[in-house]
Amino acid sequence: MVYVKSILVSVIALLVASVLYLFIYVAVVVQLHRPNVPSGVVSVDASLIFGRPFFWLVALLSFAIAF
């Protein structure tokens, strides 16, 4: 039962870290590219964000710390 609880907490930490990473990454990208876009619309592809090695490092670390 301890392992089940630990895995559930780890999965929740993984999801929270993923959402925070997405928001922080989008905020940084929008700030970097904002002057170049006159209409103020910036499109971000989530598959590119989640495909980066740094995302997987953050995801694995959050899972391992919560476990």
C-alpha positions in Angstrom: 0.0 0.0 0.0 2.9 2.3 0.7 4.2 1.9 -2.9 0.7 2.6 -4.3 0.5 5.9 -2.3 4.0 6.8 -3.3 3.3 6.2 -7.0 0.1 8.3 -6.8 1.9 11.2 -5.2 4.7 10.9 -7.8 2.2 11.0 -10.7 0.5 14.0 -9.2 3.9 15.7 -8.8 4.7 14.8 -12.4 1.4 16.4 -13.6 1.9 19.5 -11.5 5.5 19.9 -12.7 4.4 19.5 -16.3 1.7 22.2 -16.0 4.1 24.6 -14.3 6.8 23.9 -16.9 4.3 24.6 -19.7 3.1 27.9 -18.2 6.7 29.1 -17.4 7.9 28.1 -20.8 5.1 29.8 -22.6 5.6 32.9 -20.5 9.3 33.1 -21.4 8.6 32.4 -25.1 5.9 35.1 -25.2 8.2 37.6 -23.6 11.1 36.8 -26.0 9.0 37.0 -29.2 6.4 39.7 -28.2 8.1 42.6 -29.9 8.4 40.7 -33.2 4.6 40.1 -33.4 2.6 43.2 -34.2 -0.8 41.7 -33.5 0.1 40.3 -30.1 -0.8 36.7 -31.0 1.8 34.1 -30.3 1.2 30.4 -31.2 3.1 27.7 -29.2 3.1 24.1 -30.2 2.9 21.9 -27.0 4.4 18.9 -28.8 7.6 20.8 -29.2 7.6 21.8 -25.6 7.1 18.3 -24.3 9.6 16.8 -26.7 12.5 18.8 -25.3 15.0 16.9 -23.2 14.8 19.5 -20.4 11.1 18.8 -19.9 11.9 15.1 -19.5 14.6 16.0 -17.0 12.1 18.1 -15.0 9.5 15.4 -15.2 11.8 12.6 -14.0 13.2 14.7 -11.2 9.7 15.6 -9.9 8.7 12.0 -10.1 11.8 10.8 -8.3 11.6 13.5 -5.6 8.0 12.7 -4.8 8.6 9.0 -4.8 
